[in-house]
Amino acid sequence: MTALIIWTLVALVAAGVVALVASATSNGSDASFVRDLRAGLAARRDPASARLGAELLDAEPVDVPLDEFLLATQVDDDGYLHVDELRDTLGKARQKAVRSVHELTRRPG
């Protein structure tokens, strides 16, 4: 039981250090971390005001057809996934699996 309490305290101290570092690394004119933290804590106390604030901040949805969206976000760079590399990797994995299955079935019983 003592170990649980100690680790819980360690976790709380670590969370406090992270919050302190996050607030210290933001520039002096932007106190958004502290403001957001206070707003979150206030929302836990009064959920109705948080819902009202969220409704006021909601932006109007933009209705864009899929083809326009895809054209606007098109990138000319190489894709992250290369089919040749994927094929080679899957081929090697298949060969390794086949060898493993053959080794398992060759064992004398």
N, C-alpha and C positions, 0 to 999 in steps of 0.2 A: 504494500500500500504506500509506503514511503517513497519507493522508486517512482510510482505513478505521480505522486504530488511533485516530486523533484523535477521530473521530465515535463510536467505541465507548467511549472514555473519557468523552466528553461525555455519552453516554447513561447510563453507570454513575454519573456524578456527579449527573445529573438524578434518577435513581432513588434515590440516597442522600438527596438533598434532599427528595424526596417522602416518603420513609420518615421522615425527621427531622421534617418538618412534620406528618405524620400522627400521630406519637407525641407531638409537643408540643401539638397541638390537643386531644387527649383530656384529660379532667380528671384530676387527680392520683390519684384513688382508683381509676380504671379503667385498668389497664395491659393491656387486651385486645389492643391492636395488637402490643405487644412480646411478649406471651404467645403470640399466634397466629403471629407471625413465628418465634419460637423453636420452636414445635410443628411448624411446616411444615419448618423446617430439620432438625429431629430426625427427622421422618418420611422425609425423603430419605435419611438415613443408615440408618434401620431401618424399612423398610416394614411389617414384620410387626407392630410395636407400633402403628403408625398404623392398621392395619386392625382390630386388637383394640380400640383406643380408639374408632374409628368404630362398631364393632358395639355397644359399650356405650352409646353416645350415641344410637343410633337409637331413634326413638319408635315406638310401635305405630301402625299405619295405622288410619285412621278410615274405616269403611265407611258412606257416606252416599249415598242414592239421588240421582240427578241432579235430580229435581224439587225435593227439599228443599234441595239446594245452591243451585239457581237462585232459589228463593224467599227464601232467607236472604241472598243477595247482590244482591238486586234494588235498583236505584237509581231514584229518581224524577226525577233531573236530566235535562236534555237529553243526548242521546247525542253522542258525539264526531263521528260521521259523520252528516251531514244529506243525505238523498237528493236534495233539490232542488239543493243546491250541487254535488253530485257530477254530477247530470244536466247542469247548466249548464256545468260545466267540461269534461265529456266532449263536449258539443255543440260548444263553442268549439274544442276540440282537433280534432274531426272536420272542422269547417269549414276550419280552418287547413291540415289535411292535404290536403283536397280541393283547395284553392286551390294548394297547392304542387305537387300532381300535375298539375293543369291547366297550370300555368306551365311545368313540365318538358316536357309533351307538346306545347306550342305552339311551342317553339323550332324555328326552321328548321334542317333537317339538312343 
